[in-house]
Amino acid sequence: MHGDTDVMRRRVAQLREQGGDVRALADRLVSQAETVAWSGRAAESMRERVRERAGQLRACAGRHDVAADALQRHLQEVERVAELIAARERRARSLRDEARARVDAVLAHAEADRELGVVREPDAADRRLLECDLPPAGHRDWLDLELPGL
């Protein structure tokens, strides 16, 4: 699912440009064949063949458009998933920072609490959150990561 969206965007533009170039070539071929100062059955046969080939070139240009559209859809999906990964990553890091702050607060007051006869331990969920190995930044494993509050 991952990919360099800038490269994909350039490739989409290249495919569209190539399709346009092929279409323009087909039009030029037909135009040139029509303006040849030649008449007779052989000339008409040549013009007909050029029109047929131009139709094939236009179909090829259409396939370039289809490929560009498919790559554009893929690009949009890659961007959507990348945004989802980034949002989950931000949320998980925020949850972890909050858990770290709560654990640090409990530990900071642990000695004073013991002197008062109060035993407080950091929350088990906070400890699990702090012990959890997080995926690398931007990795698709963020989509499958299960954390409380995520």
ABEGO torsion letter per residue (X at the ends): XBEBAAAAAAAAAAAAAAAAAAAAAAAAAAAAAAABBBBEAAAAAAAAAAAAAAAAAAAAAAAAAAAAAAAAAAAAAAAAAAAAAAAAAAAAAAAAAAAAAAAAAAAAAAAAAAAAGBBBBBBAAAAAAAABBBBBBGBAAAAABBBBGX
